[in-house]
Amino acid sequence: DFHNFSILADVAAAFTTSSGDQLQSVLEERNVGERLAKVLSMLKVELDQSLMQNRIEQQLQEKISKNQRKYFLTEQLKAIKKELGLETDEKEALLTRYRERLQSIHPHEAAM
C-alpha cells in the first residue's frame, strides 16, 4: 500500500545504493516528512551518479566509434593503395628486399 508514505520511503530507499548507515537513518526517522526528505536526497544522489555514468559511457562510445572508423578507413586505404600498386604490405616488402639482396650477390642458379 503506497498510500502509506512511510512504507513508500522505505521501499524507495531500499532501491538505492546508499550505505547501510544512511538506510538505517531512514528507518529510524519517525517523522514521515523528514524520512521522505532523506530518501529524496538519496535518490538525487543516485540520479546524479546515473547521469554522470551515462555521460562517461557516451563519451567512451563516441571515442570507440571514432577509433573504429579511423581503423576501418585506414585499412580500406591500404587495400586501395595495394590494389593500385602504390603500396605493398610488410611481408611483400621484406620478400622484395631479400630478393634484391640475393640478386646483388649473384648466387648460384640452384639458390634462386
C-alpha positions in Angstrom: 0.0 0.0 0.0 1.9 3.1 -1.3 -0.6 5.4 0.3 1.4 5.0 3.4 4.3 7.4 2.8 6.5 5.8 5.5 6.4 2.5 3.6 7.0 4.3 0.3 10.1 6.0 1.7 11.4 2.6 3.0 10.9 0.9 -0.3 12.4 3.8 -2.3 15.4 3.8 0.0 15.9 0.1 -0.4 16.4 0.5 -4.2 19.3 2.9 -3.7 23.0 2.1 -3.4 23.2 4.1 -0.2 25.3 2.9 2.7 23.8 0.9 5.5 24.1 3.8 7.9 22.1 6.0 5.6 19.4 3.3 5.1 19.3 2.8 8.9 18.9 6.6 9.5 15.8 6.5 7.2 14.3 3.6 9.1 15.0 5.3 12.4 13.4 8.6 11.4 9.9 8.8 12.9 8.8 12.0 11.1 7.4 11.0 7.7 8.3 14.3 6.1 11.9 14.0 7.3 12.0 10.4 6.2 10.8 11.3 2.7 13.3 14.2 2.6 16.2 11.8 3.4 15.1 9.4 0.7 14.6 12.2 -1.8 18.2 13.3 -1.1 19.4 9.7 -1.6 17.5 9.4 -4.9 19.0 12.7 -6.1 22.5 11.3 -5.5 21.5 8.2 -7.4 20.2 10.2 -10.3 23.4 12.4 -10.4 25.6 9.3 -10.4 23.5 7.7 -13.1 23.6 10.8 -15.3 27.4 11.0 -14.9 27.8 7.4 -15.7 25.7 7.8 -18.9 27.8 10.8 -20.0 31.0 8.8 -19.4 29.7 5.8 -21.4 28.5 8.1 -24.2 31.9 9.7 -24.4 33.6 6.3 -24.4 31.3 5.0 -27.1 32.0 8.1 -29.3 35.7 7.6 -28.8 35.5 3.9 -29.7 33.3 4.6 -32.7 35.8 7.3 -33.9 38.7 4.9 -33.4 36.9 2.0 -35.2 36.0 4.3 -38.1 39.6 5.5 -38.3 40.9 1.9 -38.3 38.4 0.8 -40.9 39.3 3.8 -43.2 43.0 3.2 -42.8 42.6 -0.5 -43.7 40.5 0.5 -46.7 43.1 3.0 -47.8 45.8 0.4 -47.5 43.8 -2.1 -49.6 43.2 0.6 -52.3 46.9 1.5 -52.4 47.9 -2.1 -52.6 45.4 -2.7 -55.4 46.8 0.3 -57.3 50.3 -0.9 -56.7 51.2 2.2 -54.7 51.9 0.3 -51.5 52.9 -3.2 -50.5 52.3 -4.9 -47.3 55.2 -5.7 -44.9 55.6 -9.3 -46.0 55.8 -8.4 -49.6 58.3 -5.5 -48.9 60.5 -7.9 -46.9 60.4 -10.5 -49.6 61.3 -8.0 -52.3 64.2 -6.7 -50.2 65.6 -10.2 -49.7 65.3 -10.9 -53.5 67.1 -7.7 -54.3 69.9 -8.5 -51.9 70.1 -12.1 -53.2 70.4 -10.9 -56.8 73.0 -8.3 -55.9 75.4 -11.0 -54.6 74.9 -13.1 -57.8 74.1 -16.5 -56.2 74.4 -19.9 -58.0 71.3 -20.7 -60.0 70.3 -23.5 -57.6 70.0 -20.9 -54.8 67.4 -18.9 -56.7 
